[in-house]
Amino acid sequence: MRLLIIDDDTELCQLVADYLKPMGFEVEMEHDGEHGAERATSEQWAAIILDVMMPGCDGFEVLRRIRGKSKVPVMMLTGRGEEVDRIVGLELGADDYLPKTFSSRELLARLRALLRRTGWIAEDSPHLAIKEIVVGELRLNPETHAVVLGAEALQLTPAEFGLLLSLAKAHGRVKTREQLIEEVADREWDVFDRAIDMHISTLRKKLGDDPKDPRYIKTVRGYGYQLVTPGR
């Protein structure tokens, strides 16, 4: 299912893409309005995520061009969250509106709802097909929260699973403590730097990692953690 993100914030685009790709989406990005509008109207998309505040050709102008040629579902993002922006966007034909303070899970939920309303997902199918994430002998299912290492099913707490999933989706890239906190902060546990370290420690034990020479979860001192494939 192809999605197009049009936003000049390259870091945010990459974060959203990294989150949605394991959920079964094929995510493409454009970082300026002109190119975004051209691709939005010349290719087939399940939905478009469109930022309001872009230099030059802003999101409202891009939306006008899209609606002149296409009925593709459009979700608009704004850093300001002002009511007038939402009203203008919806009047121009936006299907949904989300402030940039959104959590990843809220974005996914709203996107699924949008795709159901527009017929891309059947009404009686509440979830998209979720791809399993595989790192070496480690397998994670983001939908069922099942985690298997080799032939052994691991029992993780919600906090441990949230951290492991965040690291797995960024496989090979380092996640800072701040990024990990942001992604799991809505879970029911106290969030602070040492809590992250504590949960990483328990995760390593469950993965059978030697804390002095871990196979899966590496520490990048002064920065954060990364999940790697053992032996690489």
DAPEJO-V171948 format. One record per backbone hydrogen bond with DSSP energy under -0.5 kcal/mol. CO is the residue of the C=O (numbers start at 0). NH is the residue of the N-H. E is the energy in kcal/mol with one decimal. If there is no record, write none. Layout:
CO:NH:E
CO:NH:E
This chain:
0:25:-2.6
1:45:-3.1
1:46:-1.0
2:27:-2.6
3:5:-0.5
3:48:-2.8
4:6:-0.6
4:29:-2.6
5:50:-2.8
7:9:-1.2
8:12:-2.3
9:13:-2.1
10:14:-2.2
11:15:-2.7
12:16:-2.7
13:17:-2.8
14:18:-1.7
15:19:-2.4
16:20:-2.5
17:21:-0.6
19:22:-1.1
19:24:-1.5
20:23:-1.7
21:130:-1.3
24:26:-0.7
25:2:-2.7
27:4:-2.6
29:6:-2.1
31:35:-2.2
32:36:-3.0
33:37:-1.9
34:38:-2.5
35:39:-2.6
36:40:-1.5
37:41:-0.8
38:42:-1.3
45:72:-0.5
46:3:-1.6
47:49:-0.6
47:74:-3.0
48:5:-3.0
49:76:-2.9
51:53:-1.2
51:58:-2.8
54:56:-0.7
55:57:-1.0
57:61:-2.3
58:62:-2.6
59:63:-2.3
60:64:-2.1
61:65:-2.5
62:66:-2.9
63:67:-1.2
64:68:-0.5
65:68:-1.7
65:69:-3.1
72:47:-2.3
73:75:-0.5
73:94:-2.4
73:95:-1.3
74:49:-3.0
75:97:-2.9
76:51:-2.4
77:99:-2.9
81:85:-1.7
82:86:-2.6
83:87:-2.6
84:88:-2.7
85:89:-2.6
86:90:-2.5
87:91:-1.9
88:92:-0.6
88:93:-2.5
89:92:-0.8
95:75:-2.4
97:77:-1.3
98:101:-1.5
102:106:-2.3
103:107:-2.2
104:108:-2.4
105:109:-2.8
106:110:-2.5
107:111:-2.6
108:112:-2.3
109:113:-2.4
110:114:-2.4
111:115:-2.2
112:116:-2.4
113:117:-1.7
114:119:-2.1
114:120:-1.5
115:118:-1.2
121:124:-1.9
123:125:-0.6
128:130:-0.5
130:141:-0.5
131:133:-0.5
132:139:-2.7
134:137:-2.4
136:149:-2.6
137:134:-3.0
138:147:-2.6
139:132:-3.0
139:141:-0.6
140:144:-2.2
145:140:-2.3
146:153:-3.0
147:138:-2.8
147:149:-0.6
148:150:-0.6
148:151:-2.3
150:152:-0.5
151:148:-3.2
153:146:-0.5
153:155:-0.8
156:160:-2.8
157:161:-2.4
158:162:-2.2
159:163:-2.6
160:164:-2.9
161:165:-2.0
162:166:-2.3
163:167:-2.6
164:168:-2.4
165:169:-1.0
167:170:-1.6
169:172:-3.5
174:224:-2.5
175:179:-2.3
176:180:-2.9
177:181:-2.3
178:182:-1.9
179:183:-1.6
180:184:-1.2
183:186:-2.0
186:188:-2.2
189:191:-0.6
191:194:-0.8
191:195:-1.7
192:196:-1.8
193:197:-2.3
194:198:-2.5
195:199:-2.4
196:200:-2.1
197:201:-2.0
198:202:-2.3
199:203:-2.5
200:204:-1.7
201:205:-2.0
202:206:-1.9
203:207:-0.5
203:208:-3.0
204:207:-1.0
208:210:-0.6
209:212:-1.0
212:209:-0.5
215:217:-0.8
215:227:-2.7
217:219:-0.5
217:225:-2.0
218:220:-0.8
219:222:-2.3
219:223:-2.1
222:176:-1.0
223:219:-3.0
224:174:-3.5
225:217:-2.8
225:227:-0.5
226:171:-2.3
227:229:-0.6
228:231:-1.8
